[in-house]
Amino acid sequence: MEYLILILKGMIIGIANIIPGVSGGTLMITLGIYQDVIETISHFFQNIKKSLKLVIPIGIGMVLSILILSKIISVCLDKYPFPTTFFFIGLIVGGIPLLWKKVSASKYKYNNWLIFLITFGIVLTFTFLKSGDYVVSFDNLDLFGYIGLFIVGMLSAATMVIPGISGSFVLMLVGYYEPIVNTIKDLTNFSLLSHNLLILVPFGIGILIGIVLVAKLIEWLLKKYPIKTYYGVLGFVLASIVSIIKPLLSSSANVLEIIISIILVIVGGLIAYKLGDRA
């Protein structure tokens, strides 16, 4: 049963990582597995058997969601943006009580709230940055192009681990989102397999190294300054709700969509609360 729950959590995190504005790191927190994942990544080879028990089901869930649900979610976002978005907001809100427990027992020091405001402000800054129309080209890549892929992979990894900041949005900001997504979609085109692998391998290596480095940093912060770190995480998480709502400001919804959205917020909240409670 625990294995299936981890697969389900992995599926939710996988969907989050492919939707601009939604952070996989945020949902790791609200689903109650963030600290376990950070510690597993940081010490993977110290206890491989234990690490694989966590990584494999989450990884399976992420892969399944990307392969099976990514197109469905994309269609839902396009045709029903309000209900779909509010379901993800519910997933975030439902995990906030679990996060609040980690800081509520501490004394209310002004420097803790200052950290909260700083991280809240960082996410808002990213939220209102324009992604721009610039898109990189992977045609005729030279050495600097491959180095760029590696660096962008590391940057993308950092946003996967740091809650509140969408990795997809950061890739859009630097013009890599569309080319990377298209390259992944073309993996089944065997005539372009070598070209696509030359793109995805340096990008993937950058992701792996970036995840390990950022995970070690966050693990150190959680051990050295646990309360302050969780105040910072709380700022990231709450601000991420604003970043998810922002695209809806230019849209409108009818009464039925609003009612369905309210229901899905509650459903998403209950799912996150129950799954987080079983962490």
Order of alpha helices (4+ residues) and beta strands (2+ residues): alpha-alpha-alpha-alpha-alpha-alpha-alpha-alpha-alpha-alpha-alpha-alpha-alpha-alpha
